[in-house]
Amino acid sequence: MTEKKSGFWRRLFGVEEASPAPSDPTREAHEPLPMAPADADAPTEPVPDAPPAPADHVQIQDGPLAGPPEASIDFIEDLEAETHPAPTLPPVVAPAPQPAAEPDKKLGWFQRLATGLKRSSDQLTGGIAAIFTKRKLDQGMLDELEDILIQADLGLDTASRVTDALAESRFDREISPDEVRAVLAAEVARALEPVALPLVIDAGKKPFVILMVGVNGSGKTTTIGKLSQLFAREGRKVVLAAGDTFRAAAIEQLQVWGRRTGAEVIARAPGSDASGLAYDAMEKARADGADVLVIDTAGRLQNRDELMAELEKIIRVIKKIDPEAPHATLLTLDATTGQNALNQVEIFGRRAGVTGLVMTKLDGTARGGILVAIAQKHRLPVHFIGVGEGVDNIEPFSAEDFARAIAGTAAR
Ligand SMILES: Nc1nc2c(ncn2[C@@H]2O[C@H](COP(=O)(O)OP(=O)(O)OP(=O)(O)O)[C@@H](O)[C@H]2O)c(=O)[nH]1
């Protein structure tokens, strides 16, 4: 099959592909990606050397923060009500732990997942249907399939595995699109299985500290709202820290989520020192006996060194109170950013010690296969995926469900 494997690269670049390193045959031979252009407009907060403010300087702002009218809570809620009717929420105070998902609830989630991944799935299944038209499987069809899988951002490794599996079992025999989709689902599940790991909240850590990091607009604050809802349903006491101190609207957005999910929100005025706020939030969450503290941070492009240094400072300050914290550092990745997400994982991983991933906005792209490429390259746990803005659009990540949804095969 060596002739087939070189097909995509030869056709694309007129050259043979580089072989993966023999020591790690499952990794892709990715060139370092070009950095995103520097965001010259992003505000740069000075990082003072002074130690963080003592706990009694905590400002918990119950009322609206100062800011333009379009950043007010009322405005945001009115706007959200207009554009996204608020989902019905359960009672916010100490709900009882939920039993395991019932079959129809599980099916409901799968349908939502399949709807969310429809663009990616349509792209793949449409391409497969066009190639596999009751003909005997030949090399040309395998090459075309490989192109489609690579265009869907699944990565060369998975694309090759799928075509190899088909070539081994079905070469020169008739094959239907359904059979190809089944092989695709199996290979995607196989690639994702090792990284589909739940976010385990260690009840022995009080609070269990989660730091959310990611580039601007990748979905940190929305994911915090969803997680807060999830934790509240599990009966946990949650505190949220509005560490995105650059944007008044981000602080207020978090306060809205806090109100909706029954979580206390620790905030300071816009422009405050983010590491000082993180310190205050740690002390307050600890004093209150919170189970989970989730710290929001300002979005930052991974190539902005001074902003990445600020993130490192936040982590250092958190460790002054609990050397083991943060217990989880979650990177939110916007699926629509495509290949740049690979670069984000690498740099945030190096600077902030990312422990797990949340991929958001999979409903907004036809190239959701990027999750598979990331899983194979970086091997970081994928805890959750986002397929919608609503508070209920979160569920622990399941490799098999994702694979079936993206390959357009039926639910289990
Ligand atoms: N369609 C869709 N939209 C999402 C999803 N997750 C987040 N969003 C939207 O993406 C936009 C940005 O989300 P935020 O949560 O504000 O992102 P952020 O990372 O906190 O942004 P910054 O504070 O600018 O760094 C909002 O309009 C969200 O509603 C998702 O899974 N699907």
The ligand as an SDF file (V2000), in Angstrom:
LIG
                    3D

 32 34  0  0  0  0  0  0  0  0999 V2000
  -22.2330   27.9540   18.4650 N   0  0  0  0  0  0  0  0  0  0  0  0
  -21.5420   27.9180   19.5910 C   0  0  0  0  0  0  0  0  0  0  0  0
  -21.1670   29.0810   20.1590 N   0  0  0  0  0  0  0  0  0  0  0  0
  -20.4560   29.0220   21.3090 C   0  0  0  0  0  0  0  0  0  0  0  0
  -20.0750   27.7940   21.9190 C   0  0  0  0  0  0  0  0  0  0  0  0
  -19.3540   28.0990   23.0370 N   0  0  0  0  0  0  0  0  0  0  0  0
  -19.2840   29.4490   23.1040 C   0  0  0  0  0  0  0  0  0  0  0  0
  -19.9480   30.0220   22.0710 N   0  0  0  0  0  0  0  0  0  0  0  0
  -20.1090   31.4430   21.7460 C   0  0  0  0  0  0  0  0  0  0  0  0
  -18.8360   32.0050   21.4620 O   0  0  0  0  0  0  0  0  0  0  0  0
  -18.8000   33.3790   21.8560 C   0  0  0  0  0  0  0  0  0  0  0  0
  -17.5830   33.6300   22.7200 C   0  0  0  0  0  0  0  0  0  0  0  0
  -17.7510   32.8980   23.9070 O   0  0  0  0  0  0  0  0  0  0  0  0
  -17.1580   33.4000   25.3100 P   0  0  0  0  0  0  0  0  0  0  0  0
  -17.5280   32.3580   26.3130 O   0  0  0  0  0  0  0  0  0  0  0  0
  -17.5270   34.7990   25.5870 O   0  0  0  0  0  0  0  0  0  0  0  0
  -15.6140   33.3290   24.9870 O   0  0  0  0  0  0  0  0  0  0  0  0
  -14.3860   33.7690   25.9070 P   0  0  0  0  0  0  0  0  0  0  0  0
  -13.2990   32.7950   25.6290 O   0  0  0  0  0  0  0  0  0  0  0  0
  -14.7880   33.8950   27.3180 O   0  0  0  0  0  0  0  0  0  0  0  0
  -14.0640   35.1780   25.2710 O   0  0  0  0  0  0  0  0  0  0  0  0
  -13.0400   36.3250   25.7850 P   0  0  0  0  0  0  0  0  0  0  0  0
  -13.5410   36.7820   27.1000 O   0  0  0  0  0  0  0  0  0  0  0  0
  -13.1140   37.3710   24.7060 O   0  0  0  0  0  0  0  0  0  0  0  0
  -11.7080   35.7100   25.8430 O   0  0  0  0  0  0  0  0  0  0  0  0
  -20.1120   33.6550   22.5390 C   0  0  0  0  0  0  0  0  0  0  0  0
  -20.9730   34.2730   21.6080 O   0  0  0  0  0  0  0  0  0  0  0  0
  -20.6210   32.2650   22.9040 C   0  0  0  0  0  0  0  0  0  0  0  0
  -22.0320   32.2230   22.9890 O   0  0  0  0  0  0  0  0  0  0  0  0
  -20.4800   26.5600   21.2760 C   0  0  0  0  0  0  0  0  0  0  0  0
  -20.1870   25.4320   21.6930 O   0  0  0  0  0  0  0  0  0  0  0  0
  -21.2130   26.7030   20.1090 N   0  0  0  0  0  0  0  0  0  0  0  0
  1  2  1  0
  2  3  2  0
  2 32  1  0
  3  4  1  0
  4  5  2  0
  4  8  1  0
  5  6  1  0
  5 30  1  0
  6  7  2  0
  7  8  1  0
  8  9  1  0
  9 10  1  0
  9 28  1  0
 10 11  1  0
 11 12  1  0
 11 26  1  0
 12 13  1  0
 13 14  1  0
 14 15  2  0
 14 16  1  0
 14 17  1  0
 17 18  1  0
 18 19  2  0
 18 20  1  0
 18 21  1  0
 21 22  1  0
 22 23  2  0
 22 24  1  0
 22 25  1  0
 26 27  1  0
 26 28  1  0
 28 29  1  0
 30 31  2  0
 30 32  1  0
M  END
$$$$
